[in-house]
């Protein structure tokens, strides 16, 4: 993929709740985890995590979890920045965003 195609795929710079929701779901899918597993890892109810995915409003503990456990940081979640991500992490996110990881 070209850099421009990646910017579009990651919705770089798009801070809308819809874009954040898409990136948060892709982050979870890139790890191979279900919502319940993420919620349990963070110590919150599944419904709380689910609502954060749907609303595109991840809490700080969710962002911290994805960064510490999976190398997916706030810059990706909130702004779609992908350049600084480790290559394997970026590749898993690309697969999740294109539907190849499902």
C-alpha positions as CSV (number, residue, x, y, z in Angstrom):
1,X,0.0,0.0,0.0
2,X,1.1,3.5,-0.7
3,X,1.5,6.0,2.2
4,X,-1.6,7.8,1.0
5,X,-3.6,4.6,1.0
6,X,-2.5,3.9,4.5
7,X,-3.5,7.4,5.6
8,X,-6.9,6.8,4.2
9,X,-7.2,3.3,5.7
10,X,-6.1,4.5,9.2
11,X,-8.3,7.6,8.8
12,X,-5.3,9.6,9.8
13,X,-6.2,12.9,11.4
14,X,-9.9,12.0,11.6
15,X,-10.8,12.5,15.3
16,X,-14.5,11.8,14.9
17,X,-16.1,9.3,17.2
18,X,-16.8,7.1,14.1
19,X,-13.1,7.0,13.2
20,X,-12.0,6.3,16.7
21,X,-14.6,3.5,17.0
22,X,-13.2,1.9,13.9
23,X,-9.7,2.1,15.1
24,X,-10.5,0.8,18.6
25,X,-12.3,-2.2,17.1
26,X,-9.4,-2.8,14.8
27,X,-7.0,-2.6,17.8
28,X,-9.0,-5.3,19.6
29,X,-9.3,-7.5,16.5
30,X,-5.6,-7.1,15.7
31,X,-4.9,-8.8,19.1
32,X,-7.3,-11.6,18.4
33,X,-9.2,-10.8,21.6
34,X,-13.0,-10.7,22.1
35,X,-14.6,-7.8,24.0
36,X,-14.9,-9.8,27.2
37,X,-11.2,-10.6,27.2
38,X,-10.3,-6.9,26.8
39,X,-12.8,-5.9,29.5
40,X,-11.4,-8.5,31.9
41,X,-7.8,-7.5,31.2
42,X,-8.7,-3.9,32.1
43,X,-11.0,-4.8,35.0
44,X,-14.2,-3.3,33.7
45,X,-17.6,-4.9,32.7
46,X,-17.9,-6.1,29.2
47,X,-20.8,-3.7,28.6
48,X,-18.6,-0.7,29.6
49,X,-16.0,-1.7,27.1
50,X,-18.6,-2.4,24.4
51,X,-20.1,1.1,24.9
52,X,-16.6,2.6,24.5
53,X,-16.1,0.8,21.2
54,X,-19.6,1.8,19.9
55,X,-19.3,5.5,21.0
56,X,-15.6,5.8,19.8
57,X,-14.7,7.0,23.3
58,X,-12.0,4.7,24.8
59,X,-11.1,5.5,28.4
60,X,-7.6,6.2,29.5
61,X,-7.3,2.7,31.1
62,X,-8.3,1.1,27.7
63,X,-5.7,3.2,25.9
64,X,-3.1,2.3,28.5
65,X,-3.9,-1.4,28.2
66,X,-3.5,-1.4,24.4
67,X,-0.2,0.4,24.6
68,X,1.3,-1.6,27.4
69,X,0.1,-5.0,26.4
70,X,0.1,-4.6,22.6
71,X,2.1,-1.6,21.5
72,X,-0.9,0.2,20.2
73,X,-0.8,3.8,21.5
74,X,-3.1,6.8,21.9
75,X,-1.8,8.4,18.8
76,X,-3.2,5.6,16.7
77,X,-6.5,5.3,18.7
78,X,-7.3,9.0,18.7
79,X,-5.6,10.3,15.5
80,X,-4.9,7.4,13.3
81,X,-1.1,8.0,13.4
82,X,0.6,4.8,12.3
83,X,4.1,5.6,11.2
84,X,5.6,5.2,14.7
85,X,4.0,1.8,15.3
86,X,6.2,-1.2,15.2
87,X,5.9,-2.9,11.8
88,X,4.3,-6.1,13.1
89,X,1.7,-4.1,15.1
90,X,1.0,-1.9,12.0
91,X,0.6,-5.0,9.8
92,X,-1.9,-6.6,12.3
93,X,-3.8,-3.3,12.3
94,X,-3.9,-3.2,8.5
95,X,-5.3,-6.7,8.5
96,X,-7.9,-5.8,11.0
97,X,-8.9,-2.6,9.2
98,X,-9.2,-4.4,5.9
99,X,-11.2,-7.3,7.4
100,X,-8.4,-9.8,6.8
101,X,-8.1,-10.8,10.4
102,X,-11.8,-11.9,10.9
